[in-house]
Amino acid sequence: MSRIAVTGSSGLIGEALIASLESDGHTIQRIVRDRAKAGPDDLVWDLEARTIDAGALEGVDAVVHLAGEPIGDSRWTDEVKKRIRDSRVIGTTLIAETLAGLTDKPAVFVSASGANYYGDRGGDVLTEDEPPGDDFLAEVCVAWEAAAQPAIDAGIRTVHPRSGVVLAEQGPLIDKVELPFKLGVGGKIGSGRQYVPWISLEDEVRALRFLIDSDLRGGVNFVAPEPVTNTELTKALGDVLRRPTVLPIPVFAIRLLYGEMGETLAACSVRPVPKALLDAGFTFTHTEIRSALRVAFDISPAAA
């Protein structure tokens, strides 16, 4: 059994990953920011002071770094953008430099990134070899991944899961669309032609565990192999929830309500494919959007 350190341990993905690892007998070293909520065995780090107890990480077999300020919780003011970027870049730099300085280093550093790495690319099919985009989230992802360089320089295999939208009951997409769609006022956004990169929570966790045990390094697209457009996603949501989806939502309305954040997350088109995962032998549990949505909403196939 392995000893695995995890940041972002209280988040949606972190909690699911830890539950999966612990169920198989692995020992988890949680890395947390809130000292008041820390357990007796948790490792507390301080991003403002840029401090962490390096000794507590000696001998860990792997580190999975998931922590970062949520990108869709509020309008992107300059202050919010700074928090989004700094929480990722400063946190990753601190972890990477700490791991590089250990005597007994981990074999692998899984440091999160996002499918927004590629920017707004229309219908272009994007493998891991494609260059990054140039919008705000793309620039954040580039800096986020670059911050792990000290670990790479120290010889630690470093891999960046570029996650799409994670479909889960408490996930960001389901949380925002569940009420309007159940009320029958959900609909496609704008033209509906924009691609929405997605992955089920189950496959997100399975793929993270796959990265720990594989030989992959660098950017790895964490998206289901069958991409969907916003129109296709909208229809799937309507089918699963048995609600009409006839009311399109203009992009300008999203912009008025949520500013740049809403427009970017709702209207940008990103179509990555999981080439690296598939080539390495990973198999997805959920390749079809409806099956993933049924699990996210806890709806049986017969009821959907």
C-alpha positions as CSV (number, residue, x, y, z in Angstrom):
1,M,0.0,0.0,0.0
2,S,1.1,3.6,-0.7
3,R,1.2,6.8,1.3
4,I,-0.3,9.6,-0.8
5,A,-0.5,13.3,0.0
6,V,-3.5,15.2,-1.3
7,T,-4.2,19.0,-1.4
8,G,-7.8,20.1,-2.0
9,S,-8.8,17.2,0.1
10,S,-12.1,18.8,1.1
11,G,-13.2,19.6,-2.4
12,L,-15.5,17.5,-4.6
13,I,-12.7,15.6,-6.4
14,G,-10.4,15.4,-3.4
15,E,-13.0,13.8,-1.2
16,A,-14.0,11.3,-3.9
17,L,-10.3,10.5,-4.6
18,I,-9.4,10.0,-0.9
19,A,-12.5,7.8,-0.4
20,S,-11.4,5.6,-3.3
21,L,-7.8,5.4,-2.2
22,E,-8.6,4.7,1.4
23,S,-11.1,1.9,0.4
24,D,-8.1,0.1,-1.1
25,G,-6.0,0.5,2.0
26,H,-3.8,3.4,1.0
27,T,-2.7,5.9,3.6
28,I,-3.6,9.5,3.0
29,Q,-1.7,12.6,4.1
30,R,-4.2,15.5,3.8
31,I,-2.6,18.9,3.2
32,V,-5.1,21.6,4.4
33,R,-5.1,25.4,4.7
34,D,-7.6,25.8,7.6
35,R,-5.7,25.1,10.8
36,A,-9.0,25.3,12.8
37,K,-10.5,22.5,10.8
38,A,-7.4,20.4,10.5
39,G,-7.4,16.9,12.0
40,P,-4.6,15.7,14.2
41,D,-2.8,14.0,11.3
42,D,-3.4,16.7,8.7
43,L,-0.5,18.8,7.3
44,V,-1.3,22.5,7.4
45,W,0.2,24.8,4.7
46,D,0.1,28.6,4.6
47,L,0.1,30.1,1.1
48,E,0.4,33.7,2.4
49,A,3.5,32.9,4.4
50,R,4.5,30.3,1.8
51,T,5.3,27.7,4.5
52,I,4.7,24.0,4.8
53,D,6.2,21.3,7.0
54,A,8.5,19.6,4.5
55,G,9.4,16.8,7.0
56,A,5.8,15.5,7.0
57,L,6.1,14.8,3.3
58,E,9.3,12.8,3.5
59,G,8.7,9.3,2.2
60,V,5.3,9.9,0.5
61,D,4.9,7.8,-2.6
62,A,2.8,10.3,-4.5
63,V,1.4,13.8,-4.2
64,V,-1.9,14.8,-5.8
65,H,-2.3,18.6,-5.9
66,L,-5.9,19.7,-6.5
67,A,-6.1,22.9,-4.5
68,G,-7.2,26.2,-6.2
69,E,-9.7,29.0,-5.9
70,P,-13.0,28.2,-7.6
71,I,-13.3,29.9,-11.0
72,G,-17.0,30.1,-11.3
73,D,-18.2,31.3,-7.9
74,S,-18.3,35.0,-8.6
75,R,-17.7,37.7,-11.2
76,W,-14.1,38.1,-12.3
77,T,-12.9,41.4,-10.7
78,D,-9.2,42.1,-10.8
79,E,-9.0,40.9,-7.2
80,V,-10.9,37.6,-8.0
81,K,-8.6,37.0,-11.0
82,K,-5.6,37.5,-8.8
83,R,-6.9,35.0,-6.2
84,I,-7.6,32.5,-8.9
85,R,-4.1,32.8,-10.4
86,D,-2.2,33.1,-7.2
87,S,-3.9,30.2,-5.4
88,R,-2.7,28.0,-8.2
89,V,0.7,29.4,-9.1
90,I,1.9,30.1,-5.5
91,G,0.5,26.9,-4.1
92,T,2.0,24.8,-6.9
93,T,5.4,26.5,-6.6
94,L,5.4,25.9,-2.8
95,I,4.6,22.2,-3.2
96,A,7.0,21.7,-6.1
97,E,9.9,23.4,-4.4
98,T,9.2,21.5,-1.2
99,L,9.1,18.1,-3.0
100,A,12.3,19.0,-4.8
101,G,14.1,19.6,-1.5
102,L,13.1,16.3,0.1
103,T,15.6,13.6,0.8
104,D,13.1,10.9,0.1
105,K,11.1,12.3,-2.8
106,P,7.8,11.0,-4.2
107,A,7.8,9.0,-7.4
108,V,5.1,11.2,-9.0
109,F,3.6,14.6,-8.6
110,V,0.1,14.9,-10.1
111,S,-0.6,18.6,-10.3
112,A,-4.0,19.7,-11.6
113,S,-4.7,21.9,-14.6
114,G,-7.7,22.5,-16.8
115,A,-9.1,21.9,-20.2
116,N,-9.3,25.7,-20.5
117,Y,-5.5,25.5,-21.2
118,Y,-6.4,25.5,-24.9
119,G,-8.6,28.6,-24.9
120,D,-11.6,29.2,-27.2
121,R,-10.8,26.9,-30.2
122,G,-14.2,26.4,-31.9
123,G,-14.6,22.9,-33.2
124,D,-10.8,22.1,-33.4
125,V,-10.0,18.6,-32.1
126,L,-7.4,19.2,-29.4
127,T,-4.8,16.5,-28.4
128,E,-2.2,17.2,-25.7
129,D,0.2,18.4,-28.3
130,E,-1.8,21.5,-29.2
131,P,-0.5,24.9,-28.1
132,P,-2.2,26.8,-25.3
133,G,-4.7,29.6,-25.8
134,D,-4.3,33.2,-24.9
135,D,-7.3,34.1,-22.8
136,F,-7.4,34.5,-19.0
137,L,-8.0,30.9,-18.1
138,A,-5.5,29.6,-20.6
139,E,-2.9,31.9,-19.2
140,V,-3.7,30.7,-15.7
141,C,-3.3,27.1,-16.8
142,V,0.0,27.7,-18.5
143,A,1.4,29.5,-15.4
144,W,-0.1,26.7,-13.2
145,E,1.6,24.0,-15.1
146,A,4.9,25.9,-15.3
147,A,4.9,26.4,-11.5
148,A,5.6,22.6,-11.1
149,Q,9.0,22.9,-12.9
150,P,11.1,22.5,-9.7
151,A,9.6,19.0,-9.2
152,I,10.5,18.2,-12.8
153,D,14.0,19.5,-12.4
154,A,14.4,17.3,-9.3
155,G,13.6,14.2,-11.3
156,I,10.0,13.7,-10.1
157,R,7.6,12.4,-12.7
158,T,5.1,15.3,-13.0
159,V,1.8,15.1,-14.8
160,H,-1.0,17.7,-15.3
161,P,-4.6,16.4,-15.6
162,R,-6.3,19.0,-17.8
163,S,-9.8,18.4,-16.5
164,G,-13.0,19.3,-18.2
165,V,-16.3,19.9,-16.4
166,V,-16.7,17.2,-13.8
167,L,-20.3,15.9,-13.8
168,A,-21.4,15.2,-10.3
169,E,-24.3,16.1,-8.0
170,Q,-22.3,18.8,-6.2
171,G,-20.2,19.7,-9.3
172,P,-20.2,23.2,-10.8
173,L,-22.3,22.4,-13.8
174,I,-25.0,20.4,-12.1
175,D,-25.2,22.9,-9.3
176,K,-25.9,25.8,-11.7
177,V,-28.3,24.1,-14.2
178,E,-30.3,21.7,-12.0
179,L,-32.9,24.2,-10.8
180,P,-33.7,26.0,-14.1
181,F,-33.8,22.7,-16.0
182,K,-36.1,21.1,-13.5
183,L,-38.3,24.1,-13.7
184,G,-38.4,23.7,-17.5
185,V,-36.6,27.0,-18.3
186,G,-33.3,25.5,-19.3
187,G,-32.0,25.9,-22.8
188,K,-29.0,26.1,-25.0
189,I,-26.7,29.1,-24.7
190,G,-26.1,31.3,-27.7
191,S,-25.7,29.3,-30.9
192,G,-25.2,26.1,-28.9
193,R,-22.4,25.1,-31.2
194,Q,-19.7,25.6,-28.6
195,Y,-18.1,22.4,-27.3
196,V,-18.3,21.5,-23.6
197,P,-15.4,19.3,-22.3
198,W,-16.8,16.9,-19.7
199,I,-15.9,13.9,-17.6
200,S,-17.8,11.9,-14.9
201,L,-16.6,12.2,-11.3
202,E,-16.1,8.4,-11.3
203,D,-13.8,8.6,-14.4
204,E,-12.0,11.7,-13.0
205,V,-11.1,9.7,-9.9
206,R,-10.2,6.6,-11.8
207,A,-8.0,8.6,-14.2
208,L,-6.2,10.3,-11.3
209,R,-5.4,6.9,-9.8
210,F,-4.3,5.8,-13.3
211,L,-1.8,8.7,-13.5
212,I,-0.3,7.7,-10.2
213,D,0.5,4.2,-11.4
214,S,1.2,4.9,-15.1
215,D,4.3,6.4,-16.8
216,L,2.5,9.4,-18.2
217,R,4.0,12.9,-17.7
218,G,3.2,16.4,-18.9
219,G,-0.3,17.5,-19.9
220,V,-3.1,14.8,-20.0
221,N,-6.6,15.6,-21.2
222,F,-9.2,14.6,-18.6
223,V,-12.3,14.5,-20.8
224,A,-14.7,11.8,-22.0
225,P,-13.9,10.5,-25.5
226,E,-17.2,11.6,-26.9
227,P,-17.3,15.4,-26.8
228,V,-20.7,17.2,-26.9
229,T,-21.8,20.7,-28.0
230,N,-23.9,22.9,-25.7
231,T,-26.9,22.0,-27.8
232,E,-26.3,18.3,-27.3
233,L,-25.6,18.7,-23.6
234,T,-28.9,20.7,-23.3
235,K,-30.9,18.0,-25.0
236,A,-29.3,15.3,-22.9
237,L,-30.2,17.3,-19.7
238,G,-33.8,17.7,-20.9
239,D,-34.0,14.0,-21.7
240,V,-32.6,12.8,-18.4
241,L,-34.7,15.2,-16.3
242,R,-37.7,14.9,-18.6
243,R,-38.1,18.6,-19.0
244,P,-38.5,20.8,-22.1
245,T,-35.4,22.8,-23.3
246,V,-37.0,25.2,-25.7
247,L,-35.9,28.5,-24.2
248,P,-32.5,29.5,-25.6
249,I,-30.4,31.8,-23.5
250,P,-28.6,34.6,-25.3
251,V,-24.9,35.1,-24.5
252,F,-25.5,38.8,-23.7
253,A,-27.8,37.8,-20.8
254,I,-25.1,35.6,-19.4
255,R,-22.7,38.5,-19.7
256,L,-25.1,40.8,-17.9
257,L,-25.6,38.4,-15.0
258,Y,-22.1,37.1,-14.6
259,G,-19.7,39.3,-16.6
260,E,-16.6,37.9,-18.2
261,M,-16.7,34.8,-16.0
262,G,-20.1,33.8,-17.2
263,E,-19.4,34.5,-20.8
264,T,-16.1,32.6,-20.8
265,L,-17.4,29.5,-19.0
266,A,-20.7,29.4,-21.0
267,A,-19.8,30.5,-24.5
268,C,-16.2,29.4,-25.1
269,S,-15.7,26.3,-27.2
270,V,-13.1,23.7,-26.2
271,R,-12.9,20.3,-27.8
272,P,-10.0,18.3,-26.3
273,V,-9.8,14.5,-26.7
274,P,-8.2,12.1,-24.2
275,K,-5.5,10.8,-26.5
276,A,-2.8,10.3,-23.9
277,L,-5.1,8.4,-21.6
278,L,-6.5,6.1,-24.3
279,D,-3.1,5.5,-25.8
280,A,-1.9,4.4,-22.3
281,G,-4.7,1.9,-21.9
282,F,-7.2,3.8,-19.8
283,T,-10.8,2.8,-20.2
284,F,-13.7,5.1,-19.4
285,T,-16.8,4.0,-17.5
286,H,-18.9,6.8,-18.9
287,T,-18.4,7.6,-22.6
288,E,-21.9,8.8,-23.2
289,I,-23.3,12.0,-21.7
290,R,-26.7,10.7,-20.7
291,S,-25.2,7.9,-18.6
292,A,-22.9,10.3,-16.8
293,L,-25.8,12.7,-16.2
294,R,-28.1,9.9,-14.8
295,V,-25.4,9.1,-12.3
296,A,-24.8,12.7,-11.4
297,F,-28.6,13.2,-10.8
298,D,-28.9,9.7,-9.2
299,I,-31.6,8.8,-11.8
300,S,-31.9,5.1,-12.9
301,P,-31.9,4.5,-16.7
302,A,-35.5,3.3,-16.5
303,A,-36.7,6.6,-14.9
304,A,-34.8,8.8,-17.3
